[in-house]
Amino acid sequence: MFEKVIHVNSLNKDFESIKKIDKDGIEYWEARELMSVLGYPNWQKAEDVIIRTKKAFTNSGQSVSNHFNRLVKMVEIGSGTIRKIQD
């Protein structure tokens, strides 16, 4: 039991460390940062879960746009080139 409490506290700190707050004071997380906290090894695995979650929201009558926003940002890749990635 004690080990689970420590793990949850550690996970909460991880979530807090990557939390963003928009201009209206609304908290949000970027998927590519969140995926490593949740243990997904790569973007493809995380994106699969995001797609399935969006389908579940739609199937339950929830508005996907209330919970997910597609973000495209520019990142530098190994060669020094900058390209767009989805987040």
PyMOL Python script that loads the backbone (N, CA, C, O; Angstrom):
from pymol import cmd

cmd.read_pdbstr("""\
ATOM      1  N   MET A   1       0.827  -1.193   0.000  1.00  0.00           N
ATOM      2  CA  MET A   1       0.000   0.000   0.000  1.00  0.00           C
ATOM      3  C   MET A   1       0.869   1.253   0.000  1.00  0.00           C
ATOM      4  O   MET A   1       0.622   2.175  -0.778  1.00  0.00           O
ATOM      5  N   PHE A   2       1.881   1.298   0.860  1.00  0.00           N
ATOM      6  CA  PHE A   2       2.758   2.465   0.962  1.00  0.00           C
ATOM      7  C   PHE A   2       3.469   2.723  -0.358  1.00  0.00           C
ATOM      8  O   PHE A   2       3.647   3.874  -0.756  1.00  0.00           O
ATOM      9  N   GLU A   3       3.878   1.649  -1.039  1.00  0.00           N
ATOM     10  CA  GLU A   3       4.563   1.778  -2.328  1.00  0.00           C
ATOM     11  C   GLU A   3       3.651   2.424  -3.366  1.00  0.00           C
ATOM     12  O   GLU A   3       4.114   3.238  -4.165  1.00  0.00           O
ATOM     13  N   LYS A   4       2.356   2.074  -3.370  1.00  0.00           N
ATOM     14  CA  LYS A   4       1.403   2.659  -4.306  1.00  0.00           C
ATOM     15  C   LYS A   4       1.242   4.149  -4.054  1.00  0.00           C
ATOM     16  O   LYS A   4       1.153   4.922  -5.008  1.00  0.00           O
ATOM     17  N   VAL A   5       1.204   4.567  -2.814  1.00  0.00           N
ATOM     18  CA  VAL A   5       1.067   5.985  -2.473  1.00  0.00           C
ATOM     19  C   VAL A   5       2.275   6.766  -2.987  1.00  0.00           C
ATOM     20  O   VAL A   5       2.126   7.859  -3.533  1.00  0.00           O
ATOM     21  N   ILE A   6       3.461   6.209  -2.813  1.00  0.00           N
ATOM     22  CA  ILE A   6       4.680   6.872  -3.297  1.00  0.00           C
ATOM     23  C   ILE A   6       4.632   6.993  -4.817  1.00  0.00           C
ATOM     24  O   ILE A   6       4.976   8.040  -5.367  1.00  0.00           O
ATOM     25  N   HIS A   7       4.206   5.924  -5.502  1.00  0.00           N
ATOM     26  CA  HIS A   7       4.130   5.942  -6.957  1.00  0.00           C
ATOM     27  C   HIS A   7       3.133   7.004  -7.430  1.00  0.00           C
ATOM     28  O   HIS A   7       3.434   7.745  -8.365  1.00  0.00           O
ATOM     29  N   VAL A   8       1.962   7.093  -6.809  1.00  0.00           N
ATOM     30  CA  VAL A   8       0.950   8.080  -7.180  1.00  0.00           C
ATOM     31  C   VAL A   8       1.482   9.489  -6.935  1.00  0.00           C
ATOM     32  O   VAL A   8       1.289  10.369  -7.774  1.00  0.00           O
ATOM     33  N   ASN A   9       2.138   9.718  -5.817  1.00  0.00           N
ATOM     34  CA  ASN A   9       2.705  11.041  -5.543  1.00  0.00           C
ATOM     35  C   ASN A   9       3.752  11.410  -6.577  1.00  0.00           C
ATOM     36  O   ASN A   9       3.808  12.559  -7.017  1.00  0.00           O
ATOM     37  N   SER A  10       4.578  10.460  -6.970  1.00  0.00           N
ATOM     38  CA  SER A  10       5.602  10.698  -7.987  1.00  0.00           C
ATOM     39  C   SER A  10       4.963  11.019  -9.328  1.00  0.00           C
ATOM     40  O   SER A  10       5.406  11.929 -10.028  1.00  0.00           O
ATOM     41  N   LEU A  11       3.915  10.270  -9.690  1.00  0.00           N
ATOM     42  CA  LEU A  11       3.209  10.511 -10.942  1.00  0.00           C
ATOM     43  C   LEU A  11       2.558  11.888 -10.938  1.00  0.00           C
ATOM     44  O   LEU A  11       2.593  12.589 -11.949  1.00  0.00           O
ATOM     45  N   ASN A  12       1.966  12.285  -9.817  1.00  0.00           N
ATOM     46  CA  ASN A  12       1.373  13.622  -9.711  1.00  0.00           C
ATOM     47  C   ASN A  12       2.415  14.704  -9.947  1.00  0.00           C
ATOM     48  O   ASN A  12       2.139  15.687 -10.635  1.00  0.00           O
ATOM     49  N   LYS A  13       3.610  14.538  -9.384  1.00  0.00           N
ATOM     50  CA  LYS A  13       4.681  15.515  -9.594  1.00  0.00           C
ATOM     51  C   LYS A  13       5.075  15.568 -11.064  1.00  0.00           C
ATOM     52  O   LYS A  13       5.333  16.645 -11.600  1.00  0.00           O
ATOM     53  N   ASP A  14       5.123  14.399 -11.722  1.00  0.00           N
ATOM     54  CA  ASP A  14       5.443  14.357 -13.149  1.00  0.00           C
ATOM     55  C   ASP A  14       4.396  15.116 -13.959  1.00  0.00           C
ATOM     56  O   ASP A  14       4.743  15.903 -14.840  1.00  0.00           O
ATOM     57  N   PHE A  15       3.114  14.884 -13.665  1.00  0.00           N
ATOM     58  CA  PHE A  15       2.044  15.592 -14.368  1.00  0.00           C
ATOM     59  C   PHE A  15       2.145  17.096 -14.130  1.00  0.00           C
ATOM     60  O   PHE A  15       2.009  17.886 -15.065  1.00  0.00           O
ATOM     61  N   GLU A  16       2.379  17.484 -12.909  1.00  0.00           N
ATOM     62  CA  GLU A  16       2.487  18.907 -12.571  1.00  0.00           C
ATOM     63  C   GLU A  16       3.669  19.563 -13.276  1.00  0.00           C
ATOM     64  O   GLU A  16       3.589  20.729 -13.662  1.00  0.00           O
ATOM     65  N   SER A  17       4.756  18.830 -13.446  1.00  0.00           N
ATOM     66  CA  SER A  17       5.954  19.416 -14.045  1.00  0.00           C
ATOM     67  C   SER A  17       5.787  19.710 -15.534  1.00  0.00           C
ATOM     68  O   SER A  17       6.504  20.553 -16.073  1.00  0.00           O
ATOM     69  N   ILE A  18       4.851  19.028 -16.213  1.00  0.00           N
ATOM     70  CA  ILE A  18       4.643  19.278 -17.642  1.00  0.00           C
ATOM     71  C   ILE A  18       3.336  20.010 -17.929  1.00  0.00           C
ATOM     72  O   ILE A  18       3.002  20.250 -19.089  1.00  0.00           O
ATOM     73  N   LYS A  19       2.605  20.360 -16.897  1.00  0.00           N
ATOM     74  CA  LYS A  19       1.329  21.069 -17.055  1.00  0.00           C
ATOM     75  C   LYS A  19       1.556  22.444 -17.658  1.00  0.00           C
ATOM     76  O   LYS A  19       2.503  23.143 -17.297  1.00  0.00           O
ATOM     77  N   LYS A  20       0.684  22.825 -18.578  1.00  0.00           N
ATOM     78  CA  LYS A  20       0.681  24.155 -19.169  1.00  0.00           C
ATOM     79  C   LYS A  20      -0.606  24.848 -18.737  1.00  0.00           C
ATOM     80  O   LYS A  20      -1.586  24.189 -18.389  1.00  0.00           O
ATOM     81  N   ILE A  21      -0.601  26.161 -18.759  1.00  0.00           N
ATOM     82  CA  ILE A  21      -1.807  26.935 -18.449  1.00  0.00           C
ATOM     83  C   ILE A  21      -1.978  27.973 -19.545  1.00  0.00           C
ATOM     84  O   ILE A  21      -1.067  28.752 -19.822  1.00  0.00           O
ATOM     85  N   ASP A  22      -3.155  27.979 -20.168  1.00  0.00           N
ATOM     86  CA  ASP A  22      -3.379  28.924 -21.264  1.00  0.00           C
ATOM     87  C   ASP A  22      -3.733  30.314 -20.742  1.00  0.00           C
ATOM     88  O   ASP A  22      -3.796  30.536 -19.533  1.00  0.00           O
ATOM     89  N   LYS A  23      -3.959  31.233 -21.651  1.00  0.00           N
ATOM     90  CA  LYS A  23      -4.210  32.632 -21.275  1.00  0.00           C
ATOM     91  C   LYS A  23      -5.480  32.811 -20.449  1.00  0.00           C
ATOM     92  O   LYS A  23      -5.639  33.825 -19.770  1.00  0.00           O
ATOM     93  N   ASP A  24      -6.390  31.829 -20.503  1.00  0.00           N
ATOM     94  CA  ASP A  24      -7.628  31.882 -19.721  1.00  0.00           C
ATOM     95  C   ASP A  24      -7.518  31.133 -18.398  1.00  0.00           C
ATOM     96  O   ASP A  24      -8.499  30.997 -17.668  1.00  0.00           O
ATOM     97  N   GLY A  25      -6.317  30.652 -18.098  1.00  0.00           N
ATOM     98  CA  GLY A  25      -6.102  29.941 -16.842  1.00  0.00           C
ATOM     99  C   GLY A  25      -6.492  28.472 -16.880  1.00  0.00           C
ATOM    100  O   GLY A  25      -6.583  27.832 -15.832  1.00  0.00           O
ATOM    101  N   ILE A  26      -6.726  27.926 -18.074  1.00  0.00           N
ATOM    102  CA  ILE A  26      -7.128  26.526 -18.213  1.00  0.00           C
ATOM    103  C   ILE A  26      -5.888  25.652 -18.337  1.00  0.00           C
ATOM    104  O   ILE A  26      -5.004  25.915 -19.152  1.00  0.00           O
ATOM    105  N   GLU A  27      -5.838  24.609 -17.514  1.00  0.00           N
ATOM    106  CA  GLU A  27      -4.714  23.682 -17.520  1.00  0.00           C
ATOM    107  C   GLU A  27      -4.817  22.744 -18.717  1.00  0.00           C
ATOM    108  O   GLU A  27      -5.910  22.339 -19.113  1.00  0.00           O
ATOM    109  N   TYR A  28      -3.658  22.404 -19.289  1.00  0.00           N
ATOM    110  CA  TYR A  28      -3.625  21.418 -20.360  1.00  0.00           C
ATOM    111  C   TYR A  28      -2.250  20.763 -20.410  1.00  0.00           C
ATOM    112  O   TYR A  28      -1.291  21.257 -19.816  1.00  0.00           O
ATOM    113  N   TRP A  29      -2.168  19.658 -21.118  1.00  0.00           N
ATOM    114  CA  TRP A  29      -0.928  18.915 -21.275  1.00  0.00           C
ATOM    115  C   TRP A  29      -0.720  18.651 -22.755  1.00  0.00           C
ATOM    116  O   TRP A  29      -1.684  18.413 -23.482  1.00  0.00           O
ATOM    117  N   GLU A  30       0.517  18.690 -23.208  1.00  0.00           N
ATOM    118  CA  GLU A  30       0.839  18.351 -24.590  1.00  0.00           C
ATOM    119  C   GLU A  30       1.101  16.848 -24.667  1.00  0.00           C
ATOM    120  O   GLU A  30       1.796  16.282 -23.823  1.00  0.00           O
ATOM    121  N   ALA A  31       0.535  16.215 -25.689  1.00  0.00           N
ATOM    122  CA  ALA A  31       0.566  14.753 -25.805  1.00  0.00           C
ATOM    123  C   ALA A  31       1.976  14.182 -25.837  1.00  0.00           C
ATOM    124  O   ALA A  31       2.235  13.151 -25.218  1.00  0.00           O
ATOM    125  N   ARG A  32       2.886  14.831 -26.545  1.00  0.00           N
ATOM    126  CA  ARG A  32       4.239  14.266 -26.655  1.00  0.00           C
ATOM    127  C   ARG A  32       4.981  14.302 -25.322  1.00  0.00           C
ATOM    128  O   ARG A  32       5.836  13.451 -25.077  1.00  0.00           O
ATOM    129  N   GLU A  33       4.679  15.251 -24.470  1.00  0.00           N
ATOM    130  CA  GLU A  33       5.270  15.258 -23.132  1.00  0.00           C
ATOM    131  C   GLU A  33       4.552  14.255 -22.236  1.00  0.00           C
ATOM    132  O   GLU A  33       5.178  13.563 -21.434  1.00  0.00           O
ATOM    133  N   LEU A  34       3.240  14.186 -22.382  1.00  0.00           N
ATOM    134  CA  LEU A  34       2.427  13.292 -21.561  1.00  0.00           C
ATOM    135  C   LEU A  34       2.718  11.822 -21.856  1.00  0.00           C
ATOM    136  O   LEU A  34       2.663  10.987 -20.953  1.00  0.00           O
ATOM    137  N   MET A  35       3.026  11.504 -23.108  1.00  0.00           N
ATOM    138  CA  MET A  35       3.233  10.100 -23.475  1.00  0.00           C
ATOM    139  C   MET A  35       4.385   9.468 -22.704  1.00  0.00           C
ATOM    140  O   MET A  35       4.306   8.297 -22.334  1.00  0.00           O
ATOM    141  N   SER A  36       5.446  10.219 -22.458  1.00  0.00           N
ATOM    142  CA  SER A  36       6.572   9.631 -21.720  1.00  0.00           C
ATOM    143  C   SER A  36       6.219   9.420 -20.252  1.00  0.00           C
ATOM    144  O   SER A  36       6.644   8.433 -19.652  1.00  0.00           O
ATOM    145  N   VAL A  37       5.447  10.333 -19.666  1.00  0.00           N
ATOM    146  CA  VAL A  37       5.008  10.170 -18.276  1.00  0.00           C
ATOM    147  C   VAL A  37       4.128   8.925 -18.144  1.00  0.00           C
ATOM    148  O   VAL A  37       4.185   8.218 -17.138  1.00  0.00           O
ATOM    149  N   LEU A  38       3.324   8.669 -19.160  1.00  0.00           N
ATOM    150  CA  LEU A  38       2.417   7.521 -19.133  1.00  0.00           C
ATOM    151  C   LEU A  38       3.076   6.223 -19.602  1.00  0.00           C
ATOM    152  O   LEU A  38       2.458   5.159 -19.551  1.00  0.00           O
ATOM    153  N   GLY A  39       4.322   6.309 -20.055  1.00  0.00           N
ATOM    154  CA  GLY A  39       5.068   5.111 -20.397  1.00  0.00           C
ATOM    155  C   GLY A  39       4.949   4.639 -21.838  1.00  0.00           C
ATOM    156  O   GLY A  39       5.310   3.499 -22.133  1.00  0.00           O
ATOM    157  N   TYR A  40       4.459   5.471 -22.741  1.00  0.00           N
ATOM    158  CA  TYR A  40       4.392   5.071 -24.146  1.00  0.00           C
ATOM    159  C   TYR A  40       5.770   5.253 -24.776  1.00  0.00           C
ATOM    160  O   TYR A  40       6.383   6.309 -24.624  1.00  0.00           O
ATOM    161  N   PRO A  41       6.263   4.233 -25.482  1.00  0.00           N
ATOM    162  CA  PRO A  41       7.629   4.274 -26.003  1.00  0.00           C
ATOM    163  C   PRO A  41       7.816   5.174 -27.229  1.00  0.00           C
ATOM    164  O   PRO A  41       8.927   5.627 -27.503  1.00  0.00           O
ATOM    165  N   ASN A  42       6.729   5.431 -27.966  1.00  0.00           N
ATOM    166  CA  ASN A  42       6.851   6.254 -29.165  1.00  0.00           C
ATOM    167  C   ASN A  42       5.518   6.922 -29.491  1.00  0.00           C
ATOM    168  O   ASN A  42       4.480   6.583 -28.922  1.00  0.00           O
ATOM    169  N   TRP A  43       5.569   7.870 -30.412  1.00  0.00           N
ATOM    170  CA  TRP A  43       4.388   8.648 -30.776  1.00  0.00           C
ATOM    171  C   TRP A  43       3.296   7.766 -31.370  1.00  0.00           C
ATOM    172  O   TRP A  43       2.118   7.979 -31.082  1.00  0.00           O
ATOM    173  N   GLN A  44       3.655   6.784 -32.191  1.00  0.00           N
ATOM    174  CA  GLN A  44       2.653   5.942 -32.833  1.00  0.00           C
ATOM    175  C   GLN A  44       1.792   5.206 -31.805  1.00  0.00           C
ATOM    176  O   GLN A  44       0.576   5.109 -31.972  1.00  0.00           O
ATOM    177  N   LYS A  45       2.406   4.695 -30.759  1.00  0.00           N
ATOM    178  CA  LYS A  45       1.649   3.996 -29.707  1.00  0.00           C
ATOM    179  C   LYS A  45       0.718   4.967 -28.978  1.00  0.00           C
ATOM    180  O   LYS A  45      -0.436   4.638 -28.702  1.00  0.00           O
ATOM    181  N   ALA A  46       1.217   6.148 -28.672  1.00  0.00           N
ATOM    182  CA  ALA A  46       0.404   7.142 -27.964  1.00  0.00           C
ATOM    183  C   ALA A  46      -0.730   7.638 -28.857  1.00  0.00           C
ATOM    184  O   ALA A  46      -1.858   7.814 -28.394  1.00  0.00           O
ATOM    185  N   GLU A  47      -0.434   7.862 -30.126  1.00  0.00           N
ATOM    186  CA  GLU A  47      -1.460   8.364 -31.046  1.00  0.00           C
ATOM    187  C   GLU A  47      -2.587   7.353 -31.218  1.00  0.00           C
ATOM    188  O   GLU A  47      -3.748   7.739 -31.347  1.00  0.00           O
ATOM    189  N   ASP A  48      -2.257   6.059 -31.220  1.00  0.00           N
ATOM    190  CA  ASP A  48      -3.280   5.014 -31.311  1.00  0.00           C
ATOM    191  C   ASP A  48      -4.258   5.120 -30.144  1.00  0.00           C
ATOM    192  O   ASP A  48      -5.469   4.998 -30.329  1.00  0.00           O
ATOM    193  N   VAL A  49      -3.736   5.345 -28.959  1.00  0.00           N
ATOM    194  CA  VAL A  49      -4.588   5.484 -27.771  1.00  0.00           C
ATOM    195  C   VAL A  49      -5.430   6.755 -27.871  1.00  0.00           C
ATOM    196  O   VAL A  49      -6.600   6.749 -27.488  1.00  0.00           O
ATOM    197  N   ILE A  50      -4.860   7.828 -28.372  1.00  0.00           N
ATOM    198  CA  ILE A  50      -5.602   9.087 -28.536  1.00  0.00           C
ATOM    199  C   ILE A  50      -6.760   8.883 -29.507  1.00  0.00           C
ATOM    200  O   ILE A  50      -7.872   9.345 -29.250  1.00  0.00           O
ATOM    201  N   ILE A  51      -6.512   8.202 -30.610  1.00  0.00           N
ATOM    202  CA  ILE A  51      -7.560   7.941 -31.602  1.00  0.00           C
ATOM    203  C   ILE A  51      -8.689   7.115 -30.985  1.00  0.00           C
ATOM    204  O   ILE A  51      -9.866   7.424 -31.174  1.00  0.00           O
ATOM    205  N   ARG A  52      -8.327   6.068 -30.252  1.00  0.00           N
ATOM    206  CA  ARG A  52      -9.358   5.230 -29.608  1.00  0.00           C
ATOM    207  C   ARG A  52     -10.137   6.015 -28.550  1.00  0.00           C
ATOM    208  O   ARG A  52     -11.345   5.829 -28.396  1.00  0.00           O
ATOM    209  N   THR A  53      -9.443   6.885 -27.828  1.00  0.00           N
ATOM    210  CA  THR A  53     -10.115   7.699 -26.812  1.00  0.00           C
ATOM    211  C   THR A  53     -11.093   8.671 -27.455  1.00  0.00           C
ATOM    212  O   THR A  53     -12.197   8.865 -26.945  1.00  0.00           O
ATOM    213  N   LYS A  54     -10.702   9.281 -28.566  1.00  0.00           N
ATOM    214  CA  LYS A  54     -11.605  10.191 -29.281  1.00  0.00           C
ATOM    215  C   LYS A  54     -12.864   9.450 -29.749  1.00  0.00           C
ATOM    216  O   LYS A  54     -13.969   9.986 -29.671  1.00  0.00           O
ATOM    217  N   LYS A  55     -12.689   8.215 -30.235  1.00  0.00           N
ATOM    218  CA  LYS A  55     -13.840   7.410 -30.664  1.00  0.00           C
ATOM    219  C   LYS A  55     -14.764   7.123 -29.483  1.00  0.00           C
ATOM    220  O   LYS A  55     -15.986   7.163 -29.620  1.00  0.00           O
ATOM    221  N   ALA A  56     -14.178   6.835 -28.330  1.00  0.00           N
ATOM    222  CA  ALA A  56     -14.979   6.565 -27.133  1.00  0.00           C
ATOM    223  C   ALA A  56     -15.765   7.807 -26.716  1.00  0.00           C
ATOM    224  O   ALA A  56     -16.926   7.705 -26.318  1.00  0.00           O
ATOM    225  N   PHE A  57     -15.134   8.978 -26.808  1.00  0.00           N
ATOM    226  CA  PHE A  57     -15.855  10.217 -26.496  1.00  0.00           C
ATOM    227  C   PHE A  57     -17.037  10.392 -27.448  1.00  0.00           C
ATOM    228  O   PHE A  57     -18.150  10.697 -27.017  1.00  0.00           O
ATOM    229  N   THR A  58     -16.790  10.196 -28.739  1.00  0.00           N
ATOM    230  CA  THR A  58     -17.852  10.344 -29.735  1.00  0.00           C
ATOM    231  C   THR A  58     -18.977   9.344 -29.476  1.00  0.00           C
ATOM    232  O   THR A  58     -20.152   9.711 -29.518  1.00  0.00           O
ATOM    233  N   ASN A  59     -18.629   8.090 -29.208  1.00  0.00           N
ATOM    234  CA  ASN A  59     -19.631   7.054 -28.967  1.00  0.00           C
ATOM    235  C   ASN A  59     -20.468   7.321 -27.720  1.00  0.00           C
ATOM    236  O   ASN A  59     -21.612   6.875 -27.630  1.00  0.00           O
ATOM    237  N   SER A  60     -19.901   8.044 -26.764  1.00  0.00           N
ATOM    238  CA  SER A  60     -20.646   8.338 -25.532  1.00  0.00           C
ATOM    239  C   SER A  60     -21.357   9.693 -25.593  1.00  0.00           C
ATOM    240  O   SER A  60     -21.924  10.149 -24.600  1.00  0.00           O
ATOM    241  N   GLY A  61     -21.320  10.331 -26.770  1.00  0.00           N
ATOM    242  CA  GLY A  61     -22.024  11.597 -26.940  1.00  0.00           C
ATOM    243  C   GLY A  61     -21.250  12.815 -26.461  1.00  0.00           C
ATOM    244  O   GLY A  61     -21.799  13.916 -26.405  1.00  0.00           O
ATOM    245  N   GLN A  62     -19.991  12.632 -26.119  1.00  0.00           N
ATOM    246  CA  GLN A  62     -19.154  13.747 -25.661  1.00  0.00           C
ATOM    247  C   GLN A  62     -18.585  14.480 -26.872  1.00  0.00           C
ATOM    248  O   GLN A  62     -18.399  13.891 -27.936  1.00  0.00           O
ATOM    249  N   SER A  63     -18.313  15.760 -26.700  1.00  0.00           N
ATOM    250  CA  SER A  63     -17.678  16.546 -27.746  1.00  0.00           C
ATOM    251  C   SER A  63     -16.161  16.375 -27.655  1.00  0.00           C
ATOM    252  O   SER A  63     -15.546  16.761 -26.661  1.00  0.00           O
ATOM    253  N   VAL A  64     -15.569  15.800 -28.686  1.00  0.00           N
ATOM    254  CA  VAL A  64     -14.119  15.584 -28.711  1.00  0.00           C
ATOM    255  C   VAL A  64     -13.377  16.907 -28.585  1.00  0.00           C
ATOM    256  O   VAL A  64     -12.348  16.982 -27.914  1.00  0.00           O
ATOM    257  N   SER A  65     -13.891  17.945 -29.226  1.00  0.00           N
ATOM    258  CA  SER A  65     -13.202  19.245 -29.213  1.00  0.00           C
ATOM    259  C   SER A  65     -13.170  19.889 -27.827  1.00  0.00           C
ATOM    260  O   SER A  65     -12.395  20.817 -27.596  1.00  0.00           O
ATOM    261  N   ASN A  66     -14.003  19.406 -26.905  1.00  0.00           N
ATOM    262  CA  ASN A  66     -13.948  19.919 -25.527  1.00  0.00           C
ATOM    263  C   ASN A  66     -12.765  19.347 -24.755  1.00  0.00           C
ATOM    264  O   ASN A  66     -12.398  19.863 -23.699  1.00  0.00           O
ATOM    265  N   HIS A  67     -12.171  18.280 -25.285  1.00  0.00           N
ATOM    266  CA  HIS A  67     -11.121  17.581 -24.557  1.00  0.00           C
ATOM    267  C   HIS A  67      -9.799  17.480 -25.307  1.00  0.00           C
ATOM    268  O   HIS A  67      -8.749  17.290 -24.693  1.00  0.00           O
ATOM    269  N   PHE A  68      -9.843  17.606 -26.633  1.00  0.00           N
ATOM    270  CA  PHE A  68      -8.640  17.456 -27.448  1.00  0.00           C
ATOM    271  C   PHE A  68      -8.531  18.611 -28.437  1.00  0.00           C
ATOM    272  O   PHE A  68      -9.512  18.974 -29.087  1.00  0.00           O
ATOM    273  N   ASN A  69      -7.357  19.175 -28.546  1.00  0.00           N
ATOM    274  CA  ASN A  69      -7.058  20.164 -29.578  1.00  0.00           C
ATOM    275  C   ASN A  69      -5.825  19.681 -30.316  1.00  0.00           C
ATOM    276  O   ASN A  69      -4.841  19.280 -29.695  1.00  0.00           O
ATOM    277  N   ARG A  70      -5.874  19.717 -31.633  1.00  0.00           N
ATOM    278  CA  ARG A  70      -4.707  19.304 -32.418  1.00  0.00           C
ATOM    279  C   ARG A  70      -3.727  20.471 -32.439  1.00  0.00           C
ATOM    280  O   ARG A  70      -4.091  21.604 -32.756  1.00  0.00           O
ATOM    281  N   LEU A  71      -2.503  20.176 -32.103  1.00  0.00           N
ATOM    282  CA  LEU A  71      -1.441  21.162 -32.071  1.00  0.00           C
ATOM    283  C   LEU A  71      -0.361  20.736 -33.045  1.00  0.00           C
ATOM    284  O   LEU A  71       0.051  19.576 -33.061  1.00  0.00           O
ATOM    285  N   VAL A  72       0.089  21.662 -33.844  1.00  0.00           N
ATOM    286  CA  VAL A  72       1.218  21.409 -34.733  1.00  0.00           C
ATOM    287  C   VAL A  72       2.302  22.384 -34.307  1.00  0.00           C
ATOM    288  O   VAL A  72       2.071  23.588 -34.194  1.00  0.00           O
ATOM    289  N   LYS A  73       3.496  21.837 -34.072  1.00  0.00           N
ATOM    290  CA  LYS A  73       4.592  22.712 -33.675  1.00  0.00           C
ATOM    291  C   LYS A  73       5.831  22.380 -34.482  1.00  0.00           C
ATOM    292  O   LYS A  73       5.958  21.292 -35.042  1.00  0.00           O
ATOM    293  N   MET A  74       6.729  23.325 -34.529  1.00  0.00           N
ATOM    294  CA  MET A  74       7.979  23.168 -35.263  1.00  0.00           C
ATOM    295  C   MET A  74       9.051  22.665 -34.302  1.00  0.00           C
ATOM    296  O   MET A  74       9.216  23.201 -33.206  1.00  0.00           O
ATOM    297  N   VAL A  75       9.778  21.629 -34.724  1.00  0.00           N
ATOM    298  CA  VAL A  75      10.857  21.088 -33.908  1.00  0.00           C
ATOM    299  C   VAL A  75      12.096  20.890 -34.766  1.00  0.00           C
ATOM    300  O   VAL A  75      12.015  20.708 -35.981  1.00  0.00           O
ATOM    301  N   GLU A  76      13.223  20.929 -34.113  1.00  0.00           N
ATOM    302  CA  GLU A  76      14.476  20.667 -34.809  1.00  0.00           C
ATOM    303  C   GLU A  76      14.759  19.175 -34.756  1.00  0.00           C
ATOM    304  O   GLU A  76      14.712  18.562 -33.689  1.00  0.00           O
ATOM    305  N   ILE A  77      15.054  18.592 -35.919  1.00  0.00           N
ATOM    306  CA  ILE A  77      15.397  17.179 -35.960  1.00  0.00           C
ATOM    307  C   ILE A  77      16.917  17.036 -36.019  1.00  0.00           C
ATOM    308  O   ILE A  77      17.625  18.037 -36.131  1.00  0.00           O
ATOM    309  N   GLY A  78      17.416  15.835 -35.948  1.00  0.00           N
ATOM    310  CA  GLY A  78      18.845  15.562 -35.825  1.00  0.00           C
ATOM    311  C   GLY A  78      19.762  16.316 -36.761  1.00  0.00           C
ATOM    312  O   GLY A  78      20.863  16.694 -36.361  1.00  0.00           O
ATOM    313  N   SER A  79      19.351  16.544 -37.977  1.00  0.00           N
ATOM    314  CA  SER A  79      20.222  17.201 -38.958  1.00  0.00           C
ATOM    315  C   SER A  79      20.232  18.710 -38.824  1.00  0.00           C
ATOM    316  O   SER A  79      20.891  19.393 -39.608  1.00  0.00           O
ATOM    317  N   GLY A  80      19.517  19.243 -37.847  1.00  0.00           N
ATOM    318  CA  GLY A  80      19.419  20.690 -37.698  1.00  0.00           C
ATOM    319  C   GLY A  80      18.275  21.281 -38.497  1.00  0.00           C
ATOM    320  O   GLY A  80      18.028  22.486 -38.441  1.00  0.00           O
ATOM    321  N   THR A  81      17.575  20.435 -39.240  1.00  0.00           N
ATOM    322  CA  THR A  81      16.429  20.861 -40.027  1.00  0.00           C
ATOM    323  C   THR A  81      15.223  21.025 -39.104  1.00  0.00           C
ATOM    324  O   THR A  81      15.089  20.315 -38.108  1.00  0.00           O
ATOM    325  N   ILE A  82      14.357  21.962 -39.446  1.00  0.00           N
ATOM    326  CA  ILE A  82      13.142  22.171 -38.648  1.00  0.00           C
ATOM    327  C   ILE A  82      11.962  21.618 -39.451  1.00  0.00           C
ATOM    328  O   ILE A  82      11.852  21.837 -40.658  1.00  0.00           O
ATOM    329  N   ARG A  83      11.079  20.890 -38.744  1.00  0.00           N
ATOM    330  CA  ARG A  83       9.895  20.354 -39.403  1.00  0.00           C
ATOM    331  C   ARG A  83       8.708  20.405 -38.455  1.00  0.00           C
ATOM    332  O   ARG A  83       8.860  20.559 -37.243  1.00  0.00           O
ATOM    333  N   LYS A  84       7.503  20.271 -39.046  1.00  0.00           N
ATOM    334  CA  LYS A  84       6.258  20.258 -38.273  1.00  0.00           C
ATOM    335  C   LYS A  84       6.018  18.867 -37.715  1.00  0.00           C
ATOM    336  O   LYS A  84       6.286  17.863 -38.374  1.00  0.00           O
ATOM    337  N   ILE A  85       5.503  18.820 -36.472  1.00  0.00           N
ATOM    338  CA  ILE A  85       5.041  17.567 -35.884  1.00  0.00           C
ATOM    339  C   ILE A  85       3.681  17.809 -35.242  1.00  0.00           C
ATOM    340  O   ILE A  85       3.377  18.919 -34.805  1.00  0.00           O
ATOM    341  N   GLN A  86       2.868  16.760 -35.189  1.00  0.00           N
ATOM    342  CA  GLN A  86       1.581  16.840 -34.518  1.00  0.00           C
ATOM    343  C   GLN A  86       1.769  16.573 -33.040  1.00  0.00           C
ATOM    344  O   GLN A  86       2.629  15.789 -32.639  1.00  0.00           O
ATOM    345  N   ASP A  87       0.959  17.231 -32.239  1.00  0.00           N
ATOM    346  CA  ASP A  87       0.984  17.000 -30.800  1.00  0.00           C
ATOM    347  C   ASP A  87      -0.428  17.020 -30.285  1.00  0.00           C
ATOM    348  O   ASP A  87      -0.651  16.845 -29.087  1.00  0.00           O
TER     349      ASP A  87
END
""", "prot")
cmd.dss("prot")
cmd.show_as("cartoon", "prot")
cmd.util.cbc("prot")
cmd.orient("prot")
